Amino acid sequence: MALKAVHVSDVPCLDQVPENASLGLYSTRFSAGVDVGRSSFRIPKFLVIGHRGSGMNMLQSSDRRMKAIKENSILSFNTAAEFSVDFVEFDVQVTKDDIPVIFHDNFIFSEDNGVVYEKRVTELLLSDFLRYGPQREPGKVGKSMLRKTKDGRIVNWNVEADDCLCTLKEAFEKVEPSLGFNIELKFDDNIVYEQEYLTHVLQAMVEVVFQYAKDRPIIFSTFQPDAAQLVRKLQSSYPVFFLTNGGTEVYYDVRRNSLEEAVKLCLEGGLQGIVSQVKAVFRNPAAVTKIKESKLSLLTYGQLNNVAEAVYMQHLMGVEGVIVDLVKEITEAVSDLMKPSKEGDEESLPEGVGQMQVKSKPQFSQRELSFLLKLIPELIHS
């Protein structure tokens, strides 16, 4: 797709939300609601967010938990809802006939008579997309599904509990209604998108959210800088977070290459927060303070978030939530480590922990915490 500048100011606002739509991150899982206005946005508690539901599929992993349930599926979302997870994160793309569907990879692989072929998800009609994998109709067999791993191998997409591919509309209709949705607006890193295309597909996604979200908590997020600013222009009812590797990987678009650039983009576009690769935060802990001073919220993603100690360290640093694969383990760890403080106990809490009391936690002095924050970047770089 040809390069074309995106003039956000030229995009019409489509913010026509039903009266019962959620205007913040309020649900029965939270103690208080929030205002999504840029100047007052806040997250009321430390969030645990299920990555692609109850965890991503790593087919090359020896860890059975990474191959237990088909990622980005209704089954995976509702399994995550059985634990004290606040949101599920999932990836949304738009088919050729303008239907938002939930799928992570840009291409879907299959095999026919020994020949492997690939199709770009956004070039498929919905009916073609839904023909892959398990089928809804009893006795009907879908097309095989394979997946390309990071090392370039193509393997069978085998999991212990499989499920059908689904649309965004179906997720709203079939997933536990109190569970928040962190909707990642998915685009191909290798394509430079025209403004007209971005606006068109974002409208399709936003319209489904407006129609079906009701009181469900919603967060939009995306790695695509122009899409982040556009979806903020298209609606102002739900918070928009910019996803970034924070410099752990380098891209042609400099806006994607550091936490500093992420802050700049958020402030320019009126976004509410950043979702950073956790390694970027540990390598540059001072950035957390700058992000907070900019009145932006900060969430993280990455495999380190499957380690309870790393999650707790982020809580002490001021990170407001984590996207995790091991939903059961991390929600249990967070529940054990953090609970509302008892009345009268506030003065005994270590500085930086706020109104949270931690059970069976290491007790850090400010000097020790400062040392750890200096040590962590060296450990992450090594």
Short mmCIF file of the C-alpha atoms (twelve columns), coordinates in Angstrom:
data_MODEL
# 
_entry.id   MODEL 
# 
loop_
_atom_site.group_PDB 
_atom_site.id 
_atom_site.type_symbol 
_atom_site.label_atom_id 
_atom_site.label_alt_id 
_atom_site.label_comp_id 
_atom_site.label_asym_id 
_atom_site.label_seq_id 
_atom_site.Cartn_x 
_atom_site.Cartn_y 
_atom_site.Cartn_z 
_atom_site.pdbx_PDB_model_num 
ATOM 1   C CA . MET A 1   0.000   0.000   0.000  1 
ATOM 2   C CA . ALA A 2   1.352   3.408   -0.929 1 
ATOM 3   C CA . LEU A 3   2.605   5.889   1.614  1 
ATOM 4   C CA . LYS A 4   0.149   8.628   2.375  1 
ATOM 5   C CA . ALA A 5   0.215   11.022  5.294  1 
ATOM 6   C CA . VAL A 6   -2.565  10.613  7.828  1 
ATOM 7   C CA . HIS A 7   -4.185  13.908  8.729  1 
ATOM 8   C CA . VAL A 8   -6.005  13.028  11.919 1 
ATOM 9   C CA . SER A 9   -7.775  16.379  12.065 1 
ATOM 10  C CA . ASP A 10  -9.519  15.528  8.784  1 
ATOM 11  C CA . VAL A 11  -11.141 12.373  10.128 1 
ATOM 12  C CA . PRO A 12  -14.779 12.799  11.175 1 
ATOM 13  C CA . CYS A 13  -15.633 11.835  14.742 1 
ATOM 14  C CA . LEU A 14  -17.976 8.843   14.807 1 
ATOM 15  C CA . ASP A 15  -18.492 8.927   18.554 1 
ATOM 16  C CA . GLN A 16  -22.165 7.972   18.617 1 
ATOM 17  C CA . VAL A 17  -22.418 5.661   21.587 1 
ATOM 18  C CA . PRO A 18  -25.623 4.120   22.940 1 
ATOM 19  C CA . GLU A 19  -26.783 5.463   26.284 1 
ATOM 20  C CA . ASN A 20  -25.872 2.238   28.068 1 
ATOM 21  C CA . ALA A 21  -22.316 2.078   26.710 1 
ATOM 22  C CA . SER A 22  -19.476 1.874   29.184 1 
ATOM 23  C CA . LEU A 23  -17.694 5.196   29.570 1 
ATOM 24  C CA . GLY A 24  -14.774 3.827   31.489 1 
ATOM 25  C CA . LEU A 25  -13.037 0.838   32.963 1 
ATOM 26  C CA . TYR A 26  -15.817 -0.005  35.397 1 
ATOM 27  C CA . SER A 27  -17.021 -3.516  36.040 1 
ATOM 28  C CA . THR A 28  -17.916 -5.764  38.943 1 
ATOM 29  C CA . ARG A 29  -14.220 -6.698  38.996 1 
ATOM 30  C CA . PHE A 30  -13.229 -3.116  39.880 1 
ATOM 31  C CA . SER A 31  -13.828 -1.127  43.023 1 
ATOM 32  C CA . ALA A 32  -14.494 2.135   41.195 1 
ATOM 33  C CA . GLY A 33  -15.112 3.536   37.752 1 
ATOM 34  C CA . VAL A 34  -12.935 5.920   35.826 1 
ATOM 35  C CA . ASP A 35  -13.322 8.912   33.593 1 
ATOM 36  C CA . VAL A 36  -11.639 8.445   30.225 1 
ATOM 37  C CA . GLY A 37  -10.912 12.124  29.709 1 
ATOM 38  C CA . ARG A 38  -7.184  12.603  29.008 1 
ATOM 39  C CA . SER A 39  -6.522  14.801  32.012 1 
ATOM 40  C CA . SER A 40  -8.281  12.610  34.565 1 
ATOM 41  C CA . PHE A 41  -7.906  9.046   33.317 1 
ATOM 42  C CA . ARG A 42  -6.778  6.588   35.948 1 
ATOM 43  C CA . ILE A 43  -6.803  2.847   36.489 1 
ATOM 44  C CA . PRO A 44  -8.352  2.053   39.891 1 
ATOM 45  C CA . LYS A 45  -6.375  -1.125  40.649 1 
ATOM 46  C CA . PHE A 46  -3.426  -3.212  39.489 1 
ATOM 47  C CA . LEU A 47  -4.719  -5.069  36.411 1 
ATOM 48  C CA . VAL A 48  -4.014  -8.615  35.313 1 
ATOM 49  C CA . ILE A 49  -4.870  -9.083  31.629 1 
ATOM 50  C CA . GLY A 50  -5.017  -12.475 29.915 1 
ATOM 51  C CA . HIS A 51  -2.894  -12.556 26.750 1 
ATOM 52  C CA . ARG A 52  -5.059  -13.689 23.825 1 
ATOM 53  C CA . GLY A 53  -7.441  -15.040 26.453 1 
ATOM 54  C CA . SER A 54  -5.951  -17.551 28.856 1 
ATOM 55  C CA . GLY A 55  -2.548  -17.368 27.149 1 
ATOM 56  C CA . MET A 56  -0.890  -17.377 23.741 1 
ATOM 57  C CA . ASN A 57  -0.067  -20.627 21.935 1 
ATOM 58  C CA . MET A 58  3.664   -21.377 21.663 1 
ATOM 59  C CA . LEU A 59  3.578   -24.563 19.630 1 
ATOM 60  C CA . GLN A 60  7.342   -25.079 19.809 1 
ATOM 61  C CA . SER A 61  7.350   -24.825 23.622 1 
ATOM 62  C CA . SER A 62  7.820   -27.825 25.898 1 
ATOM 63  C CA . ASP A 63  5.476   -26.153 28.406 1 
ATOM 64  C CA . ARG A 64  2.033   -27.797 28.063 1 
ATOM 65  C CA . ARG A 65  0.356   -24.666 29.393 1 
ATOM 66  C CA . MET A 66  1.350   -22.828 26.213 1 
ATOM 67  C CA . LYS A 67  -0.546  -25.400 24.129 1 
ATOM 68  C CA . ALA A 68  -3.539  -26.040 26.382 1 
ATOM 69  C CA . ILE A 69  -6.333  -23.935 24.789 1 
ATOM 70  C CA . LYS A 70  -6.628  -22.328 21.345 1 
ATOM 71  C CA . GLU A 71  -5.636  -18.682 21.732 1 
ATOM 72  C CA . ASN A 72  -7.989  -15.843 20.723 1 
ATOM 73  C CA . SER A 73  -11.052 -18.067 21.059 1 
ATOM 74  C CA . ILE A 74  -14.319 -17.900 22.977 1 
ATOM 75  C CA . LEU A 75  -13.180 -20.937 24.980 1 
ATOM 76  C CA . SER A 76  -9.920  -19.228 25.911 1 
ATOM 77  C CA . PHE A 77  -11.659 -16.003 26.945 1 
ATOM 78  C CA . ASN A 78  -14.211 -17.734 29.148 1 
ATOM 79  C CA . THR A 79  -11.528 -19.953 30.680 1 
ATOM 80  C CA . ALA A 80  -9.604  -16.821 31.662 1 
ATOM 81  C CA . ALA A 81  -12.810 -15.406 33.174 1 
ATOM 82  C CA . GLU A 82  -12.844 -18.265 35.685 1 
ATOM 83  C CA . PHE A 83  -9.908  -16.594 37.443 1 
ATOM 84  C CA . SER A 84  -9.591  -13.091 38.889 1 
ATOM 85  C CA . VAL A 85  -8.337  -11.643 35.613 1 
ATOM 86  C CA . ASP A 86  -9.636  -8.157  34.795 1 
ATOM 87  C CA . PHE A 87  -9.365  -8.117  31.004 1 
ATOM 88  C CA . VAL A 88  -8.526  -10.405 28.135 1 
ATOM 89  C CA . GLU A 89  -6.340  -9.024  25.366 1 
ATOM 90  C CA . PHE A 90  -6.980  -10.117 21.789 1 
ATOM 91  C CA . ASP A 91  -6.168  -9.133  18.213 1 
ATOM 92  C CA . VAL A 92  -8.774  -7.821  15.767 1 
ATOM 93  C CA . GLN A 93  -8.452  -7.640  11.986 1 
ATOM 94  C CA . VAL A 94  -11.095 -6.836  9.363  1 
ATOM 95  C CA . THR A 95  -11.972 -9.254  6.569  1 
ATOM 96  C CA . LYS A 96  -12.406 -8.318  2.926  1 
ATOM 97  C CA . ASP A 97  -16.167 -7.950  3.514  1 
ATOM 98  C CA . ASP A 98  -15.644 -5.597  6.488  1 
ATOM 99  C CA . ILE A 99  -16.251 -7.994  9.394  1 
ATOM 100 C CA . PRO A 100 -13.937 -7.637  12.430 1 
ATOM 101 C CA . VAL A 101 -12.527 -11.057 13.349 1 
ATOM 102 C CA . ILE A 102 -10.225 -12.187 16.150 1 
ATOM 103 C CA . PHE A 103 -6.906  -13.581 14.938 1 
ATOM 104 C CA . HIS A 104 -3.287  -12.704 15.702 1 
ATOM 105 C CA . ASP A 105 -1.199  -13.653 12.678 1 
ATOM 106 C CA . ASN A 106 -1.280  -11.721 9.404  1 
ATOM 107 C CA . PHE A 107 -1.459  -14.963 7.443  1 
ATOM 108 C CA . ILE A 108 -3.389  -18.175 7.993  1 
ATOM 109 C CA . PHE A 109 -1.683  -21.380 6.845  1 
ATOM 110 C CA . SER A 110 -3.252  -24.628 5.717  1 
ATOM 111 C CA . GLU A 111 -2.314  -27.803 3.874  1 
ATOM 112 C CA . ASP A 112 -4.041  -29.491 0.950  1 
ATOM 113 C CA . ASN A 113 -2.742  -32.702 -0.641 1 
ATOM 114 C CA . GLY A 114 0.650   -32.162 0.928  1 
ATOM 115 C CA . VAL A 115 0.978   -28.571 -0.301 1 
ATOM 116 C CA . VAL A 116 1.176   -25.767 2.283  1 
ATOM 117 C CA . TYR A 117 -0.460  -22.493 1.293  1 
ATOM 118 C CA . GLU A 118 -1.067  -19.176 3.008  1 
ATOM 119 C CA . LYS A 119 -3.793  -16.552 2.842  1 
ATOM 120 C CA . ARG A 120 -3.714  -13.027 4.245  1 
ATOM 121 C CA . VAL A 121 -6.542  -12.744 6.777  1 
ATOM 122 C CA . THR A 122 -7.623  -9.305  5.561  1 
ATOM 123 C CA . GLU A 123 -7.998  -10.623 1.995  1 
ATOM 124 C CA . LEU A 124 -10.429 -13.375 3.013  1 
ATOM 125 C CA . LEU A 125 -14.208 -13.113 3.118  1 
ATOM 126 C CA . LEU A 126 -15.690 -13.945 6.514  1 
ATOM 127 C CA . SER A 127 -17.148 -17.202 5.163  1 
ATOM 128 C CA . ASP A 128 -13.689 -18.266 3.957  1 
ATOM 129 C CA . PHE A 129 -12.026 -17.296 7.245  1 
ATOM 130 C CA . LEU A 130 -14.481 -19.351 9.303  1 
ATOM 131 C CA . ARG A 131 -13.822 -22.482 7.226  1 
ATOM 132 C CA . TYR A 132 -10.459 -22.981 8.957  1 
ATOM 133 C CA . GLY A 133 -10.163 -25.157 12.045 1 
ATOM 134 C CA . PRO A 134 -13.038 -26.681 14.055 1 
ATOM 135 C CA . GLN A 135 -16.497 -26.025 12.628 1 
ATOM 136 C CA . ARG A 136 -19.713 -25.089 14.375 1 
ATOM 137 C CA . GLU A 137 -21.869 -27.501 12.382 1 
ATOM 138 C CA . PRO A 138 -21.776 -31.070 13.763 1 
ATOM 139 C CA . GLY A 139 -19.930 -33.435 11.483 1 
ATOM 140 C CA . LYS A 140 -18.445 -30.691 9.320  1 
ATOM 141 C CA . VAL A 141 -14.658 -30.749 8.909  1 
ATOM 142 C CA . GLY A 142 -12.793 -27.484 8.485  1 
ATOM 143 C CA . LYS A 143 -9.575  -26.745 6.647  1 
ATOM 144 C CA . SER A 144 -6.412  -27.709 8.497  1 
ATOM 145 C CA . MET A 145 -4.606  -24.966 10.388 1 
ATOM 146 C CA . LEU A 146 -0.844  -24.642 10.533 1 
ATOM 147 C CA . ARG A 147 1.327   -21.913 11.963 1 
ATOM 148 C CA . LYS A 148 4.691   -20.389 11.148 1 
ATOM 149 C CA . THR A 149 6.924   -20.213 14.226 1 
ATOM 150 C CA . LYS A 150 9.427   -17.443 14.899 1 
ATOM 151 C CA . ASP A 151 12.246  -19.578 13.548 1 
ATOM 152 C CA . GLY A 152 10.388  -19.980 10.234 1 
ATOM 153 C CA . ARG A 153 9.139   -23.557 10.690 1 
ATOM 154 C CA . ILE A 154 5.554   -24.380 9.739  1 
ATOM 155 C CA . VAL A 155 3.929   -26.723 12.253 1 
ATOM 156 C CA . ASN A 156 0.487   -28.138 12.911 1 
ATOM 157 C CA . TRP A 157 -1.571  -25.887 15.180 1 
ATOM 158 C CA . ASN A 158 -2.268  -28.612 17.727 1 
ATOM 159 C CA . VAL A 159 -3.663  -27.721 21.147 1 
ATOM 160 C CA . GLU A 160 -5.297  -29.812 23.863 1 
ATOM 161 C CA . ALA A 161 -8.605  -27.903 23.696 1 
ATOM 162 C CA . ASP A 162 -9.407  -26.502 20.262 1 
ATOM 163 C CA . ASP A 163 -12.145 -24.040 19.361 1 
ATOM 164 C CA . CYS A 164 -13.702 -22.334 16.334 1 
ATOM 165 C CA . LEU A 165 -12.424 -19.069 14.919 1 
ATOM 166 C CA . CYS A 166 -14.678 -16.184 15.904 1 
ATOM 167 C CA . THR A 167 -15.750 -12.640 15.154 1 
ATOM 168 C CA . LEU A 168 -15.567 -9.617  17.470 1 
ATOM 169 C CA . LYS A 169 -19.373 -9.575  17.611 1 
ATOM 170 C CA . GLU A 170 -19.440 -13.170 18.844 1 
ATOM 171 C CA . ALA A 171 -16.951 -12.344 21.595 1 
ATOM 172 C CA . PHE A 172 -19.267 -9.634  22.907 1 
ATOM 173 C CA . GLU A 173 -22.215 -12.011 22.790 1 
ATOM 174 C CA . LYS A 174 -20.625 -15.156 24.232 1 
ATOM 175 C CA . VAL A 175 -17.960 -14.053 26.744 1 
ATOM 176 C CA . GLU A 176 -18.651 -13.404 30.439 1 
ATOM 177 C CA . PRO A 177 -20.006 -9.799  30.372 1 
ATOM 178 C CA . SER A 178 -18.044 -8.480  33.359 1 
ATOM 179 C CA . LEU A 179 -14.731 -9.395  31.708 1 
ATOM 180 C CA . GLY A 180 -13.009 -6.399  30.141 1 
ATOM 181 C CA . PHE A 181 -11.761 -6.458  26.549 1 
ATOM 182 C CA . ASN A 182 -8.330  -5.075  25.631 1 
ATOM 183 C CA . ILE A 183 -8.859  -4.901  21.859 1 
ATOM 184 C CA . GLU A 184 -5.599  -4.762  19.929 1 
ATOM 185 C CA . LEU A 185 -6.163  -3.204  16.519 1 
ATOM 186 C CA . LYS A 186 -3.935  -5.454  14.448 1 
ATOM 187 C CA . PHE A 187 -1.970  -4.277  11.397 1 
ATOM 188 C CA . ASP A 188 0.975   -5.685  9.434  1 
ATOM 189 C CA . ASP A 189 4.323   -4.159  10.441 1 
ATOM 190 C CA . ASN A 190 5.552   -4.510  6.867  1 
ATOM 191 C CA . ILE A 191 2.822   -2.415  5.236  1 
ATOM 192 C CA . VAL A 192 2.547   1.363   5.076  1 
ATOM 193 C CA . TYR A 193 -1.195  1.964   5.175  1 
ATOM 194 C CA . GLU A 194 -3.109  4.708   3.426  1 
ATOM 195 C CA . GLN A 195 -5.284  6.959   5.549  1 
ATOM 196 C CA . GLU A 196 -8.444  5.883   3.722  1 
ATOM 197 C CA . TYR A 197 -7.841  2.208   4.465  1 
ATOM 198 C CA . LEU A 198 -6.987  2.764   8.123  1 
ATOM 199 C CA . THR A 199 -10.075 4.898   8.640  1 
ATOM 200 C CA . HIS A 200 -12.303 2.353   6.909  1 
ATOM 201 C CA . VAL A 201 -11.227 -0.665  8.960  1 
ATOM 202 C CA . LEU A 202 -11.130 1.257   12.239 1 
ATOM 203 C CA . GLN A 203 -14.696 2.418   11.628 1 
ATOM 204 C CA . ALA A 204 -15.738 -1.215  11.144 1 
ATOM 205 C CA . MET A 205 -14.112 -2.200  14.455 1 
ATOM 206 C CA . VAL A 206 -15.431 0.759   16.431 1 
ATOM 207 C CA . GLU A 207 -18.983 0.342   15.171 1 
ATOM 208 C CA . VAL A 208 -19.121 -3.242  16.482 1 
ATOM 209 C CA . VAL A 209 -17.838 -2.060  19.859 1 
ATOM 210 C CA . PHE A 210 -20.425 0.706   20.048 1 
ATOM 211 C CA . GLN A 211 -23.227 -1.696  19.154 1 
ATOM 212 C CA . TYR A 212 -22.365 -4.593  21.445 1 
ATOM 213 C CA . ALA A 213 -20.111 -3.417  24.300 1 
ATOM 214 C CA . LYS A 214 -22.930 -2.269  26.608 1 
ATOM 215 C CA . ASP A 215 -21.328 -1.991  30.085 1 
ATOM 216 C CA . ARG A 216 -18.262 -4.097  29.302 1 
ATOM 217 C CA . PRO A 217 -14.939 -2.357  30.076 1 
ATOM 218 C CA . ILE A 218 -12.968 -1.645  26.896 1 
ATOM 219 C CA . ILE A 219 -9.381  -0.608  26.118 1 
ATOM 220 C CA . PHE A 220 -8.169  -0.074  22.550 1 
ATOM 221 C CA . SER A 221 -4.475  -0.626  21.815 1 
ATOM 222 C CA . THR A 222 -2.278  -0.842  18.725 1 
ATOM 223 C CA . PHE A 223 1.340   -0.838  17.593 1 
ATOM 224 C CA . GLN A 224 0.344   1.225   14.537 1 
ATOM 225 C CA . PRO A 225 0.975   4.898   15.451 1 
ATOM 226 C CA . ASP A 226 -1.429  6.413   12.916 1 
ATOM 227 C CA . ALA A 227 -4.161  3.926   13.836 1 
ATOM 228 C CA . ALA A 228 -3.757  4.838   17.513 1 
ATOM 229 C CA . GLN A 229 -4.331  8.509   16.803 1 
ATOM 230 C CA . LEU A 230 -7.152  7.804   14.363 1 
ATOM 231 C CA . VAL A 231 -9.138  5.580   16.711 1 
ATOM 232 C CA . ARG A 232 -8.836  8.273   19.364 1 
ATOM 233 C CA . LYS A 233 -10.256 10.766  16.855 1 
ATOM 234 C CA . LEU A 234 -13.045 8.389   15.833 1 
ATOM 235 C CA . GLN A 235 -14.276 7.975   19.404 1 
ATOM 236 C CA . SER A 236 -13.678 9.410   22.851 1 
ATOM 237 C CA . SER A 237 -15.632 6.956   24.997 1 
ATOM 238 C CA . TYR A 238 -12.959 4.295   25.426 1 
ATOM 239 C CA . PRO A 239 -9.270  4.750   26.314 1 
ATOM 240 C CA . VAL A 240 -6.611  4.229   23.639 1 
ATOM 241 C CA . PHE A 241 -3.171  2.868   24.516 1 
ATOM 242 C CA . PHE A 242 -0.109  2.866   22.259 1 
ATOM 243 C CA . LEU A 243 1.722   -0.462  22.112 1 
ATOM 244 C CA . THR A 244 5.505   -0.283  21.895 1 
ATOM 245 C CA . ASN A 245 8.565   -2.511  22.076 1 
ATOM 246 C CA . GLY A 246 10.204  0.480   23.708 1 
ATOM 247 C CA . GLY A 247 13.428  0.062   21.733 1 
ATOM 248 C CA . THR A 248 13.892  -3.684  22.268 1 
ATOM 249 C CA . GLU A 249 13.348  -4.000  18.508 1 
ATOM 250 C CA . VAL A 250 14.039  -1.334  15.874 1 
ATOM 251 C CA . TYR A 251 11.526  -0.214  13.235 1 
ATOM 252 C CA . TYR A 252 11.626  2.175   10.304 1 
ATOM 253 C CA . ASP A 253 8.993   4.339   12.009 1 
ATOM 254 C CA . VAL A 254 10.932  6.093   14.792 1 
ATOM 255 C CA . ARG A 255 7.722   6.566   16.793 1 
ATOM 256 C CA . ARG A 256 7.925   2.866   17.649 1 
ATOM 257 C CA . ASN A 257 11.513  2.782   18.850 1 
ATOM 258 C CA . SER A 258 11.514  4.161   22.401 1 
ATOM 259 C CA . LEU A 259 9.365   4.906   25.402 1 
ATOM 260 C CA . GLU A 260 10.198  8.581   24.950 1 
ATOM 261 C CA . GLU A 261 8.697   8.528   21.451 1 
ATOM 262 C CA . ALA A 262 5.676   6.657   22.792 1 
ATOM 263 C CA . VAL A 263 5.049   9.373   25.375 1 
ATOM 264 C CA . LYS A 264 5.350   12.050  22.695 1 
ATOM 265 C CA . LEU A 265 2.850   10.258  20.438 1 
ATOM 266 C CA . CYS A 266 0.364   9.823   23.292 1 
ATOM 267 C CA . LEU A 267 0.511   13.457  24.294 1 
ATOM 268 C CA . GLU A 268 0.178   14.667  20.712 1 
ATOM 269 C CA . GLY A 269 -2.775  12.384  20.004 1 
ATOM 270 C CA . GLY A 270 -4.588  12.655  23.331 1 
ATOM 271 C CA . LEU A 271 -4.104  8.973   24.109 1 
ATOM 272 C CA . GLN A 272 -4.527  7.619   27.626 1 
ATOM 273 C CA . GLY A 273 -1.598  5.279   28.044 1 
ATOM 274 C CA . ILE A 274 1.221   3.022   26.891 1 
ATOM 275 C CA . VAL A 275 1.547   -0.762  26.752 1 
ATOM 276 C CA . SER A 276 5.261   -1.510  26.746 1 
ATOM 277 C CA . GLN A 277 7.383   -4.615  26.360 1 
ATOM 278 C CA . VAL A 278 8.335   -5.302  29.988 1 
ATOM 279 C CA . LYS A 279 12.049  -5.531  29.148 1 
ATOM 280 C CA . ALA A 280 11.977  -1.920  27.969 1 
ATOM 281 C CA . VAL A 281 10.605  -0.835  31.357 1 
ATOM 282 C CA . PHE A 282 13.194  -2.823  33.299 1 
ATOM 283 C CA . ARG A 283 15.997  -1.499  31.104 1 
ATOM 284 C CA . ASN A 284 14.851  2.078   31.633 1 
ATOM 285 C CA . PRO A 285 13.047  2.318   34.999 1 
ATOM 286 C CA . ALA A 286 13.330  6.121   34.994 1 
ATOM 287 C CA . ALA A 287 10.873  6.158   32.086 1 
ATOM 288 C CA . VAL A 288 8.097   5.047   34.453 1 
ATOM 289 C CA . THR A 289 8.356   8.314   36.362 1 
ATOM 290 C CA . LYS A 290 8.282   10.330  33.140 1 
ATOM 291 C CA . ILE A 291 5.229   8.432   31.943 1 
ATOM 292 C CA . LYS A 292 3.422   9.033   35.235 1 
ATOM 293 C CA . GLU A 293 4.381   12.718  35.221 1 
ATOM 294 C CA . SER A 294 2.815   12.924  31.758 1 
ATOM 295 C CA . LYS A 295 -0.433  11.650  33.311 1 
ATOM 296 C CA . LEU A 296 -0.337  8.499   31.178 1 
ATOM 297 C CA . SER A 297 -1.149  5.001   32.369 1 
ATOM 298 C CA . LEU A 298 1.378   2.196   31.872 1 
ATOM 299 C CA . LEU A 299 0.754   -1.498  31.210 1 
ATOM 300 C CA . THR A 300 3.308   -4.081  30.083 1 
ATOM 301 C CA . TYR A 301 3.469   -7.306  28.060 1 
ATOM 302 C CA . GLY A 302 6.135   -9.968  27.535 1 
ATOM 303 C CA . GLN A 303 7.201   -13.355 28.834 1 
ATOM 304 C CA . LEU A 304 8.755   -11.873 31.986 1 
ATOM 305 C CA . ASN A 305 5.181   -11.140 33.065 1 
ATOM 306 C CA . ASN A 306 4.755   -14.873 33.633 1 
ATOM 307 C CA . VAL A 307 7.184   -14.556 36.563 1 
ATOM 308 C CA . ALA A 308 5.409   -13.469 39.760 1 
ATOM 309 C CA . GLU A 309 8.469   -11.668 41.159 1 
ATOM 310 C CA . ALA A 310 8.802   -9.585  37.985 1 
ATOM 311 C CA . VAL A 311 5.125   -8.657  38.194 1 
ATOM 312 C CA . TYR A 312 5.438   -7.592  41.810 1 
ATOM 313 C CA . MET A 313 8.535   -5.531  41.047 1 
ATOM 314 C CA . GLN A 314 6.578   -3.662  38.389 1 
ATOM 315 C CA . HIS A 315 3.828   -2.955  40.902 1 
ATOM 316 C CA . LEU A 316 6.407   -1.335  43.174 1 
ATOM 317 C CA . MET A 317 7.758   0.681   40.237 1 
ATOM 318 C CA . GLY A 318 4.321   2.124   39.440 1 
ATOM 319 C CA . VAL A 319 3.267   -0.017  36.473 1 
ATOM 320 C CA . GLU A 320 -0.524  -0.315  36.563 1 
ATOM 321 C CA . GLY A 321 -1.088  -3.723  35.003 1 
ATOM 322 C CA . VAL A 322 0.410   -6.696  33.197 1 
ATOM 323 C CA . ILE A 323 -0.597  -8.830  30.203 1 
ATOM 324 C CA . VAL A 324 0.175   -12.469 31.016 1 
ATOM 325 C CA . ASP A 325 0.004   -15.961 29.533 1 
ATOM 326 C CA . LEU A 326 -0.122  -17.909 32.798 1 
ATOM 327 C CA . VAL A 327 -3.431  -16.482 33.944 1 
ATOM 328 C CA . LYS A 328 -4.074  -18.921 36.785 1 
ATOM 329 C CA . GLU A 329 -0.590  -18.637 38.274 1 
ATOM 330 C CA . ILE A 330 -0.241  -14.863 38.019 1 
ATOM 331 C CA . THR A 331 -3.743  -14.014 39.240 1 
ATOM 332 C CA . GLU A 332 -3.145  -16.231 42.266 1 
ATOM 333 C CA . ALA A 333 0.249   -14.638 42.895 1 
ATOM 334 C CA . VAL A 334 -1.160  -11.119 42.614 1 
ATOM 335 C CA . SER A 335 -3.993  -12.037 44.967 1 
ATOM 336 C CA . ASP A 336 -1.480  -13.363 47.508 1 
ATOM 337 C CA . LEU A 337 0.871   -10.407 47.186 1 
ATOM 338 C CA . MET A 338 -1.615  -7.552  47.060 1 
ATOM 339 C CA . LYS A 339 -4.808  -6.882  48.931 1 
ATOM 340 C CA . PRO A 340 -6.589  -3.732  50.163 1 
ATOM 341 C CA . SER A 341 -4.928  -2.317  53.261 1 
ATOM 342 C CA . LYS A 342 -6.699  -2.618  56.600 1 
ATOM 343 C CA . GLU A 343 -8.011  0.506   58.201 1 
ATOM 344 C CA . GLY A 344 -5.303  2.318   60.073 1 
ATOM 345 C CA . ASP A 345 -2.474  0.442   58.384 1 
ATOM 346 C CA . GLU A 346 -1.690  3.068   55.769 1 
ATOM 347 C CA . GLU A 347 1.171   4.661   57.710 1 
ATOM 348 C CA . SER A 348 3.054   1.346   57.904 1 
ATOM 349 C CA . LEU A 349 3.133   0.851   54.142 1 
ATOM 350 C CA . PRO A 350 6.463   1.335   52.330 1 
ATOM 351 C CA . GLU A 351 6.670   4.447   50.199 1 
ATOM 352 C CA . GLY A 352 5.566   3.738   46.616 1 
ATOM 353 C CA . VAL A 353 3.145   0.951   47.503 1 
ATOM 354 C CA . GLY A 354 0.248   3.381   48.014 1 
ATOM 355 C CA . GLN A 355 -2.956  1.932   49.403 1 
ATOM 356 C CA . MET A 356 -1.898  -1.672  48.829 1 
ATOM 357 C CA . GLN A 357 -0.757  -4.103  51.475 1 
ATOM 358 C CA . VAL A 358 1.402   -7.029  50.468 1 
ATOM 359 C CA . LYS A 359 1.243   -10.451 52.111 1 
ATOM 360 C CA . SER A 360 4.450   -12.500 52.439 1 
ATOM 361 C CA . LYS A 361 6.398   -9.952  50.419 1 
ATOM 362 C CA . PRO A 362 10.016  -8.898  50.711 1 
ATOM 363 C CA . GLN A 363 10.334  -5.684  52.694 1 
ATOM 364 C CA . PHE A 364 12.401  -3.152  50.748 1 
ATOM 365 C CA . SER A 365 13.799  0.057   52.130 1 
ATOM 366 C CA . GLN A 366 13.956  2.963   49.701 1 
ATOM 367 C CA . ARG A 367 17.724  2.467   49.435 1 
ATOM 368 C CA . GLU A 368 17.285  -1.236  48.612 1 
ATOM 369 C CA . LEU A 369 14.553  -0.476  46.086 1 
ATOM 370 C CA . SER A 370 16.779  2.119   44.434 1 
ATOM 371 C CA . PHE A 371 19.572  -0.467  44.202 1 
ATOM 372 C CA . LEU A 372 17.237  -3.015  42.614 1 
ATOM 373 C CA . LEU A 373 16.045  -0.500  40.040 1 
ATOM 374 C CA . LYS A 374 19.678  0.142   39.088 1 
ATOM 375 C CA . LEU A 375 20.519  -3.550  39.000 1 
ATOM 376 C CA . ILE A 376 17.558  -4.734  36.902 1 
ATOM 377 C CA . PRO A 377 18.647  -3.008  33.646 1 
ATOM 378 C CA . GLU A 378 22.045  -4.750  33.890 1 
ATOM 379 C CA . LEU A 379 20.344  -8.119  34.392 1 
ATOM 380 C CA . ILE A 380 17.996  -7.573  31.450 1 
ATOM 381 C CA . HIS A 381 20.843  -6.534  29.097 1 
ATOM 382 C CA . SER A 382 23.006  -9.500  30.078 1 
# 
